[in-house]
């Protein structure tokens, strides 16, 4: 099954590029930018990657961002991820980044944007991976900070698919950003939101009804609400689930509790993604491997997840059909 997964064409729709900052890259950037990390080695840094919850992870995640200082850093980080994606037969990516976190530490908005976009363009040309880029609004920062970020994002909106909503979920419901997201939609941006990861089911409903999201990132708490499960199945609003991340951050006790079989049984457009692979012990294929072994997924299940990933994407129809045909041809031959 691992051999089947390895070459299965797929899309990745929930990837925080800052979460692909491998420890080795962090030390390289720190040395280049003359930043002293509070760790003596890669091994010592990796020992820190044991998290009690989402907030515990976010503390390490934002701390490590300090090594990203230049467009070259963001380019190298992004291209490193894309090379890994190409090796795992990922054909299309929709990538998040956190501009507020970078601006708050003194970087101009253009620094991460230019570096990431340059790498994505190179990846399309050299690795044949199509892409979209999504700046996230950080829900645990002030509304004033979010408003300022959106103003800047709108100045460069031709570079972006839409805006997302991420960071600490508990205590920061989607309704706080209803007007902000309405403004983004008025300017032609799609909307996305992390909801129902460690926050309540109500956050998913708010993301749908108030933020008018194109898809839900995580959304696994939907299993607590039968009406929501049926609604997601009927409307085909996608979920971008992240199994290894959910285990690493103690959203679920183990992979047996991860509800991928429930989501598939309801015919929900569920997808599998890596979230922050450098911190959660696995890129996309490792997530597929893990849930396949735990839940005894069949090749038909895996084909459905791959098909879902392209249907959940925001691809032009012609390119989506091209990738879906690649999935069919591959599955028919294996």
Buried (B, 14 or more C-beta within 10 A) or exposed (E): BEEBBEEBBBBBBBBBBBBBBBBEBBBBBBEBBEBEBEBEEBEEBBEBBEBEEBBEBBEBBBEBBBBBBBBBBBBBBBBBBBBBBBEBBBBBBBBBBBBBBBBBEEBEBBBBBBBBBBBBEBBBEEBEBBBBBBBBBBBBBEEEBBBBBBEBBBEBBEBBBBBBBBBBBBEBBBBBBBEBBEBBBEEEBBBBBBBBBBBBBBBBBBBBEBBBBBBBBBBBBBBEBEEBBEBBBEEEBBBBBBBBBBBBBBBBEEBEEBBBBBBBEBBBBBBBBBBBBBBBBBBBBBBBBBBBEBBEBEBEBBBBBBBBBBBBBBBEEEBBEBBBEBBBEBBEEE
